[in-house]
Protein backbone atom coordinates (compact mmCIF):
# COMPACT_ATOMS: atom_id res chain seq x y z
CA UNK A 1 0.00 0.00 0.00
CA UNK A 2 2.79 2.40 0.96
CA UNK A 3 4.66 1.64 -2.30
CA UNK A 4 1.57 2.48 -4.36
CA UNK A 5 1.26 5.79 -2.57
CA UNK A 6 4.86 6.79 -3.46
CA UNK A 7 4.39 5.60 -7.05
CA UNK A 8 1.21 7.68 -7.43
CA UNK A 9 2.87 10.68 -5.79
CA UNK A 10 5.86 10.48 -8.16
CA UNK A 11 3.60 10.01 -11.19
CA UNK A 12 1.48 13.00 -10.15
CA UNK A 13 4.63 15.11 -9.78
CA UNK A 14 5.85 14.12 -13.26
CA UNK A 15 2.48 14.98 -14.81
CA UNK A 16 2.70 18.39 -13.13
CA UNK A 17 6.19 18.98 -14.52
CA UNK A 18 5.33 18.13 -18.12
CA UNK A 19 1.79 19.53 -18.20
CA UNK A 20 3.00 23.09 -18.86
CA UNK A 21 4.60 22.10 -22.16
CA UNK A 22 1.19 21.06 -23.55
CA UNK A 23 -0.38 24.46 -22.88
CA UNK A 24 -0.54 27.07 -25.62
CA UNK A 25 0.65 30.47 -24.43
CA UNK A 26 -0.83 33.53 -26.15
CA UNK A 27 1.44 36.43 -27.07
CA UNK A 28 0.00 39.70 -28.44
CA UNK A 29 1.85 42.48 -30.24
CA UNK A 30 1.00 45.48 -32.43
CA UNK A 31 1.90 45.38 -36.10
CA UNK A 32 5.38 46.81 -36.70
CA UNK A 33 6.67 46.00 -33.20
CA UNK A 34 9.18 43.28 -32.37
CA UNK A 35 8.30 40.26 -30.27
CA UNK A 36 10.55 37.76 -28.52
CA UNK A 37 9.28 34.29 -27.72
CA UNK A 38 11.31 32.88 -24.85
CA UNK A 39 12.43 29.28 -24.42
CA UNK A 40 13.09 29.79 -20.68
CA UNK A 41 16.28 27.77 -20.94
CA UNK A 42 20.00 28.25 -21.32
CA UNK A 43 21.61 26.37 -24.18
CA UNK A 44 23.67 23.34 -23.22
CA UNK A 45 26.12 21.27 -25.24
CA UNK A 46 24.34 18.88 -27.64
CA UNK A 47 21.04 20.83 -27.48
CA UNK A 48 18.95 21.04 -30.64
CA UNK A 49 16.20 23.66 -30.79
CA UNK A 50 13.70 23.75 -33.65
CA UNK A 51 11.22 26.60 -34.21
CA UNK A 52 8.15 25.86 -36.35
CA UNK A 53 5.19 27.84 -37.69
CA UNK A 54 1.60 26.76 -38.39
CA UNK A 55 0.47 23.50 -40.00
CA UNK A 56 2.00 21.58 -41.55
CA UNK A 57 4.68 22.62 -39.14
CA UNK A 58 7.17 24.52 -41.22
CA UNK A 59 10.70 24.78 -39.84
CA UNK A 60 11.60 28.48 -39.62
CA UNK A 61 14.71 28.35 -37.40
CA UNK A 62 16.94 25.87 -35.64
CA UNK A 63 19.96 25.68 -33.40
CA UNK A 64 22.39 22.79 -33.13
CA UNK A 65 24.87 23.49 -30.34
CA UNK A 66 26.93 20.39 -31.08
CA UNK A 67 27.71 21.57 -34.62
CA UNK A 68 27.48 25.25 -33.61
CA UNK A 69 24.84 26.19 -36.19
CA UNK A 70 22.21 28.90 -35.78
CA UNK A 71 19.93 29.02 -38.82
CA UNK A 72 16.79 30.87 -39.87
CA UNK A 73 14.93 29.86 -43.00
CA UNK A 74 13.29 32.04 -45.63
CA UNK A 75 10.16 29.95 -46.08
CA UNK A 76 6.51 30.52 -46.92
CA UNK A 77 7.11 32.83 -49.87
CA UNK A 78 9.62 34.96 -47.99
CA UNK A 79 7.20 35.81 -45.20
CA UNK A 80 9.95 36.07 -42.57
CA UNK A 81 12.73 37.38 -44.83
CA UNK A 82 15.44 39.04 -42.70
CA UNK A 83 13.08 39.39 -39.72
CA UNK A 84 13.94 36.32 -37.60
CA UNK A 85 16.68 36.50 -34.97
CA UNK A 86 17.90 33.74 -32.64
CA UNK A 87 19.42 34.33 -29.22
CA UNK A 88 22.63 32.28 -29.08
CA UNK A 89 22.45 32.02 -25.27
CA UNK A 90 18.82 30.93 -24.76
CA UNK A 91 17.54 29.90 -28.19
CA UNK A 92 14.71 32.43 -27.96
CA UNK A 93 13.19 33.63 -31.24
CA UNK A 94 12.66 37.32 -32.04
CA UNK A 95 10.47 38.46 -34.93
CA UNK A 96 11.15 42.07 -35.93
CA UNK A 97 8.74 44.39 -37.74
CA UNK A 98 5.78 42.06 -37.15
CA UNK A 99 2.94 41.84 -39.65
CA UNK A 100 -0.61 40.57 -39.26
CA UNK A 101 0.35 37.61 -41.48
CA UNK A 102 2.78 36.54 -38.74
CA UNK A 103 -0.19 35.65 -36.52
CA UNK A 104 -0.53 31.97 -35.84
CA UNK A 105 0.72 28.98 -33.90
CA UNK A 106 4.46 28.73 -33.26
CA UNK A 107 6.20 25.77 -31.70
CA UNK A 108 9.62 25.20 -30.22
CA UNK A 109 11.03 21.75 -29.58
CA UNK A 110 14.07 21.53 -27.34
CA UNK A 111 15.97 18.27 -27.71
CA UNK A 112 18.32 17.85 -24.80
CA UNK A 113 18.33 15.03 -22.28
CA UNK A 114 14.56 14.99 -22.78
CA UNK A 115 12.37 16.44 -25.53
CA UNK A 116 10.22 19.40 -24.53
CA UNK A 117 7.78 21.18 -26.83
CA UNK A 118 6.16 24.54 -26.17
CA UNK A 119 3.46 26.18 -28.27
CA UNK A 120 2.75 29.89 -28.64
CA UNK A 121 -0.18 31.59 -30.33
CA UNK A 122 1.06 34.90 -31.70
CA UNK A 123 -1.59 37.55 -32.30
CA UNK A 124 -0.44 40.57 -34.32
CA UNK A 125 -3.07 43.31 -34.23
CA UNK A 126 -3.42 46.01 -36.86
CA UNK A 127 -1.78 49.14 -35.43
CA UNK A 128 -4.16 51.45 -37.30
CA UNK A 129 -7.24 50.14 -35.50
CA UNK A 130 -5.62 49.62 -32.14
CA UNK A 131 -4.87 52.15 -29.48
CA UNK A 132 -3.68 51.96 -25.91
CA UNK A 133 -5.84 52.92 -22.95
CA UNK A 134 -4.38 56.43 -22.57
CA UNK A 135 -5.15 57.25 -26.19
CA UNK A 136 -8.66 55.83 -25.82
CA UNK A 137 -9.30 58.05 -22.76
CA UNK A 138 -8.02 61.13 -24.61
CA UNK A 139 -10.32 60.37 -27.55
CA UNK A 140 -13.27 59.86 -25.22
CA UNK A 141 -12.66 63.15 -23.36
CA UNK A 142 -12.21 65.05 -26.64
CA UNK A 143 -15.45 63.59 -28.02
CA UNK A 144 -17.29 64.53 -24.82
CA UNK A 145 -15.97 68.12 -24.98
CA UNK A 146 -17.06 68.47 -28.61
CA UNK A 147 -20.50 67.15 -27.64
CA UNK A 148 -20.81 69.64 -24.76
CA UNK A 149 -19.71 72.50 -27.04
CA UNK A 150 -22.29 71.49 -29.66
CA UNK A 151 -25.04 71.31 -27.02
CA UNK A 152 -24.05 74.75 -25.67
CA UNK A 153 -24.16 76.19 -29.21
CA UNK A 154 -27.69 74.82 -29.70
CA UNK A 155 -28.84 76.32 -26.36
CA UNK A 156 -27.37 79.74 -27.26
CA UNK A 157 -28.98 79.59 -30.72
CA UNK A 158 -32.42 78.71 -29.29
CA UNK A 159 -32.11 81.48 -26.68
CA UNK A 160 -31.14 84.00 -29.37
CA UNK A 161 -34.08 83.01 -31.58
CA UNK A 162 -36.54 83.28 -28.67
CA UNK A 163 -35.08 86.65 -27.64
CA UNK A 164 -35.52 88.07 -31.15
CA UNK A 165 -39.09 86.78 -31.38
CA UNK A 166 -39.86 88.33 -28.02
CA UNK A 167 -38.48 91.68 -29.22
CA UNK A 168 -40.60 91.52 -32.38
CA UNK A 169 -43.76 90.70 -30.43
CA UNK A 170 -43.39 93.81 -28.27
Rosetta blueprint (number, residue, H / E / L):
1 X L
2 X H
3 X H
4 X H
5 X H
6 X H
7 X H
8 X H
9 X H
10 X H
11 X H
12 X H
13 X H
14 X H
15 X H
16 X H
17 X H
18 X H
19 X H
20 X H
21 X H
22 X H
23 X L
24 X E
25 X E
26 X E
27 X E
28 X E
29 X E
30 X E
31 X L
32 X L
33 X L
34 X L
35 X E
36 X E
37 X E
38 X L
39 X L
40 X L
41 X L
42 X L
43 X L
44 X L
45 X L
46 X L
47 X L
48 X E
49 X E
50 X E
51 X E
52 X E
53 X E
54 X L
55 X L
56 X L
57 X L
58 X E
59 X E
60 X E
61 X E
62 X E
63 X E
64 X E
65 X L
66 X L
67 X L
68 X L
69 X E
70 X E
71 X E
72 X E
73 X L
74 X L
75 X L
76 X L
77 X L
78 X L
79 X L
80 X L
81 X L
82 X L
83 X L
84 X E
85 X E
86 X E
87 X L
88 X L
89 X L
90 X L
91 X L
92 X L
93 X E
94 X E
95 X E
96 X L
97 X L
98 X L
99 X L
100 X H
101 X H
102 X H
103 X L
104 X E
105 X E
106 X E
107 X E
108 X E
109 X E
110 X E
111 X E
112 X L
113 X L
114 X L
115 X E
116 X E
117 X E
118 X E
119 X E
120 X E
121 X E
122 X E
123 X E
124 X E
125 X E
126 X L
127 X L
128 X L
129 X L
130 X L
131 X L
132 X L
133 X H
134 X H
135 X H
136 X H
137 X H
138 X H
139 X H
140 X H
141 X H
142 X H
143 X H
144 X H
145 X H
146 X H
147 X H
148 X H
149 X H
150 X H
151 X H
152 X H
153 X H
154 X H
155 X H
156 X H
157 X H
158 X H
159 X H
160 X H
161 X H
162 X H
163 X H
164 X H
165 X H
166 X H
167 X H
168 X H
169 X H
170 X L
